[in-house]
């Protein structure tokens, strides 16, 4: 991460000049400020990847400035404190407020460089963890040796060499995010952040602030576009974006700059946009849910991800991959699909695509027993029960109404907990229940939220 942007805040010009020169020789981009007011303006103009902050300054001391930046939320940028007159109490207070480390002056340049490198690496890992926390054992390269998958991987590698916008289309669950991450990792931006924004999960009232950030007096909220600076911004469900926000996004892409909500000055960024949708974007333009000018800007390189039923030869490899994943991450037992079971799965239509296949494997390992998974167990897992006259009954339809309803509610709420990372407030909002009612419902159904989210993470 040698191209990271570092902000120095120190009222000693000689130290500022020396540190700035050394860091620039190391390949970092550096700005130096002499007091808190200059630091505020520099941070407002551009989000730093790291801040070197002196404690004793003429206007506002570094601890007070750190407290100001950390007031309403945790620090979104690693801060390394510096002081020639620090005390143990000062160091403890700085750490409590979220500072990454505390260095004494005169600075050891070797120690400073190591501390900066470690702080940047940890910050990047935290950002990646935010994007991956729901994807236990996430696929780093699309799986499949079928001709369709091999051609698609080669196509992604070619696209990755050019810094254009990409529009991914494909059915829900077909693996669009996997290809977006693979494209990012194959590009020259691989050392930069990959920031995923699920547009459908944003409300119309906060979507602009989530994307572009917001200003409220001295308080700054850095949005997803600034967090993705130097890397890739993945906009999932682009057609669900509010039309007003679409207009702001188009302007940002055209000028590589934007205004935060209630901001006073434009912010410059250097990002690559990968947008995705499960719908027909051309039809969305006709329906008025996607701006035509934004569609043409994003559709420089269209890439269609095929449904699973069109590359069935990859199903055995996918099955083995997810068995290995769940066995490694959750300690579930290894089981083997019989030839008949694999044949049944190869001939299944997979309306939910790879996401459905992953869920089926997960369910079979949790609920099943024995070393082998046969065709009868597959029928049950796919939600089908065949009687002696070969009639199909959906799973659960043979239960009493009360038990069937409880089974559905339990599965439904466990799914919502997994999707929200265990946030009860988000689940309550998504399902339309008062939080107290939700707590009672979860207890009545015997759901352990911690267990559900632990299994997901």
N, C-alpha and C positions, 0 to 999 in steps of 0.2 A: 504494500500500500504506500509506495514511495511518493505518489503524487497527491498525498493528502494535504489538506489546507489547514494550517496551524495559525492561531491568533496568539500573539504575545502581548501581555498587559504588564508593563513594568515602567516605573517612573525614572529609572536610571538609564539614560541614553546609551552609555557604553555597553551595558549588559545587553540591552535590546539589540544593538548593532551587531555585537559579537554572536549572540545566539541566532539571530536572523541569518547571518552569513553562513554559519555552520550548518544550520538546517537546510538552507537553500543548496549548499554543496551536497547534501545528502539526498536531494531530489524533491524536497517538500516545497510547497507553495506557502509563503509566509507573509503575514501582515503584522506590523508592530504598532502598539498604541501606548501612550504614556499615562493615561488616567482612566477612571471608570467611565466618564462621559464618552470618551473616544471609543472605549471598548464596547459600550452599548451600541453606538452607531455602527461600528464595524460588524458586530454580531447581527444587527438588524439588516445590514446590507447583504450579508452572506453568511450562511450557517457554517461555522468552523467544524472541522473533523476532530479538533483537539484544541484546548486552551491552556496556555501557560500563564498563571495568574500570580502576581506578586501580592503579598499581604499588606505591606505598608505603602500607601499611596496618598497624595496630598488631598484629594477630594473625598473619595469614598474608599474605605479599606477593602482589601480583597475578600475577607470573610463576609462582610456585609453585601458585597456584590455577588458572591457565591450564593448567599442566602436568598437574594433577590431572584437570581436565575432559577433556583431550586424551589421557589415558593409555590405553588399550585400543582407541581408535578415533580417527578424525579428528573434529574439532569439528563438532557438528551445528547450531551456532548461530554466526553471525558475531560476533566479538569485536573491539572497538576499544579499544586500550590508551591510557591517559592518564597523563602524568607531568610534573611540573615540574622533575624532576632526572634525566631520562633520559639515557642515553648511547647511542652508536652500538651498542655491544655488547648493551645491553638491548633495543634496537629489533630487532636481528638475531635475538636469542634469541626474542623474542615472535613474530616472523614465522615463524621455524622451527617454532614450536609450533602455528602455524595462525592467529594473529591476522590480522584483515583489514587493519588499519592501526594506526599509532602516532601520536598527537597530543600535542603539547607544550602544557603550561600556561604562561601563562594561555590558555585556550581561545579560539579565534576561532569565534564562534557560527555565522557564515556557513559556514566550512569544516566545522564539526562537522555541520551540517544536510546539506550536500552529501555528506559521507562516509557518513552514516547512510543517506541515500537510495540512494546507489550500492551500499552493502553489502547492503541489503535487496533491491534489484533483482537483484543477482548471485546472492544466496541463492535467490531465487524461480526464476531461470533454471536454476540447478543442479537444483532439485527437479523442474522441468518436464522437464529433460533426462533425469533418471532414468526418468521415465515414458515418454519418447518415444524413447529411444536405440535401441530395437529397431524403431521405426516410422519408417523413413526417409521423409521427405516425408509425414508423417501427414495424413490428411484432416481438415480443420478443420470442414467442414460436410458432412453426408451428401450423396452424389452421386445425381442422378436427377431427371428431370423428369416421370416418370410420375405419374398421379393418386395412386397409393398413396404414393409418396415425398413428394409435395407435402403431402398430408394428414398424413403422419407428422411432417414437419418443423413444421407448424403446431401439431400436438398437443404436441410437445416444447416449443415456445415458450410455450404456455399453461401447461403443467405447471411450467416453469421459474419462473414468477412466484409460485409457492407453495412454501413451504419444507418440503414433506412428503417422506417416504421414497418411493422409487420402486423397483419391481421390474421389471427388464427380462428378458423371456423371448424365446427364439428359437433356431433351430438354430445349431450351431457354425459360426463363420465368417461369420455373417450381418451382423456389424457392430455388435454391442452396445456395444463400447467406444467406437466413433465416436459413437454416440448419447449415451452417458454424458458424453463430453467436450463434445458440442454442447449438452447440457442445462446443464452447468456454465457454459459460456461465455455462455449465454443468460440466466443467472440473476443475481441481485444479488450472488452470491458469486464472480463471475468474477475479481475481483482477488485472491482467496484461493487457496490451493493446491488442486490436484487430485491426490489420492494414490490410485494403483491398487494393489490387493492381490490377487494371484492366489492364491486360497485353495488350489487344487490343488497349488501349488508349495511350500506350507508343510508341514513334518512335524508330526505330532501333538505332538511334544515341544517344539516352539518356536513353535507358532502363537499361543498366548496371549501370549507375550513379544513376538512381532512385532506383534501388534495393540495390546496394552495397555501395552507397555513393561515394564521390570523394574528392580529396585533390588538392589544388592549393596554394602552398606555405603554409602560416599560415592559409589560409581559409579552413574550413572543411564543407562538405555537408554530413549530416547523411542520409543515404538511408533508405528505408523501413525496411530492415532487422534489423538495429540497433534500429529503432523506435519501432519495435515489440519485442525487447529483453525482455524476461520474460513472454511473452504472445504468441499470435497466429498471424501468417502471412497467409492471405488468398489470394492466387494467382488465380485470375479469368481469364479464357480463357488461360490456361497454354499452349495449343498447338500453340497459336500465338506468343509464346516467341521465339526470335532469337536463333538459334542453338548454337552460341557462348556463349550466356548468359545462355542457358541451361547447358552447360558444367561447367560454373562458379557456377551455382546454385547447381549442383550435388556435386561438390567439397566442397562447403560450408556446405551442409547437412551431408556429410560424416565426415567432420572434426569439424563441429560446429564452424568454423572460416572462414574468407575470407579476401581478400585484397580489399580496396577501389580502385576505378579507380585512377591511378597515385599515389597510396598509397605506403608507405615504410615499413609498418609492418602489420602483420595479426591482425585482430580484432575478438575477441571471442564473440559468442552469444549463447543464450539458448532460442530457439524458437520452436514452433510446426508449421508445415506446413500443411495447408489444401489447396489443389489444386482443381480446378473445370474446367470442359469443357462440351460443348454441343455436342461435336463430339465423335466418337468412338475412344478411345485412342489406342486400338490395331491396328486399321486401320491406325491411324496416325503414329504409329511406322513403319508399312509396307511402308507407303508413304514417310517416311524419314523426317516428320515434327516434330516428337517427338523422342528424344533419347531413345533407348531401355533401357539403364542402368538407366536413370532418371525415366522412366515409372515404372520400377520394384521397385525403391526406394520409389516413391510416392504411389504406389499401394499396400502398406502393408495392408491397410484396405479399400477396395472399397465400395462405398455406392452409390446406384442408386436412384435418386429422380424420382418418377413416374410422368408421365404427368397428367394433370388435368382430362382428359377424362377417366382415369382409376380409379378415385375415385370421381365420379360425386355426390355421396351422400353428399359430403362436400360443394357443391356449395351454398346451401341456407345459411350455416353458414358464408361462405366467403362473400357473398353478404351483409349480415347484418353487418359484421365486417367493410367492406369498406364504407357502408352508414354511420355508426357511426363515422368512422374516418374522412371522408370528412365533415360531419356536425360539428364535434368538431374542426377540424383544419382550415377549410375554411369558416365556417358559412353557408354552403350550406343547403338547406331545406331537412328535412327528407322526404323520399318517400317510399312507400311500393310496393313490387313486387306482382302482382296478381298470383294466382295459375297457370294460363295459361302462364304467363311470366316466372315463375320459371321453369315450365315444358319445355318451349322452350329452356331455358338456360341449363337445365340438358341434353338436347338432342343435344346441339350444340357441334361441334368437338373440339373447343378451340385450334386452331393451335398455338396461342400465350400463352397458358396456363394461370397461375394465373396473370401474368402481363397484359394479354389481358383482363381478367375479371375485374381487378382493373381499367383499362382505360375505359371499358364499363360503369362501375358504375359511374366513374367520369364524363363521357360525359353525361349520363342520368340526373345526378343531376344539371349539369351546363346548359344544353340546354332544358331540359324538364320542364313541369309544371303540377300542379295537384298533389294530394296526392298519386295516384296510377300509377304504371308503368305497362302498358298492353302489350300484345304480339305484337301488331302492332308497338308500339314504340321500342320494342326489335328488330324487323326486321330491322327498319331504323338504329338503333344504331349499329347493326352487319354488316351494309353495304349492306343490301339486301332490294329491293323493289319488291313486287309481284303485277303483274297486274291481270286483270280479268281472264286471261288464265293460272294463276299460273306460269308465267315466271318470273325469277329472274333477276333484273337489279341492278348492283352495285350502291351504294349510290354516288350521284354526276353525274352519267351518263345522267341524265335527264336535266342537266344544259347546257347553252350555253358554248362553249369552253373557252371563256375568264374567265367566272365566275368559271368554274370547275378548271381551271389552278390556279386562284388566291386562291381558297379554298384549293387546295392541297399545294401551296407554303406557305400559312399562317400556316396550320397545321404542315407542314414540319419544318419550321423555329422556330415555338414555341416549337416543340419537341427538336430541337437542342439547343435552349436556356435553356430548362430544364435540358438536359443532361450535359451541360457544366457549370451549375450554373450561367448563365447569362454572361459568358465571351465572348465578341464580337470577340476577337482575336482568341479564340479557335473555335468559330462557323465559322468564316471566313476560318480557316484552314481546318475544317472538310468538309465544303460544297464546297470549291474550289473557293471562291470569294474574290476579293479585299475588304479590310475592308470598304473603302468609298462606293463601290458598294453595299455592304451588308447593310450599314446604310440607303442608299437611298431606297433599296428594302423593308426594314422593315418599314420605314416611309410610303412608298406608300401603303403597305398592312394594315396600321393602327395598327401595333403591338406595344404594350408597353412592352419593355423588363423587366422593373421593376415589372410590374404587373404579368407577366408570372412567373418570378423567385420567387416573393413573394408568389404566390399561391403554388409553389412547396415546398419552405422552410417551 
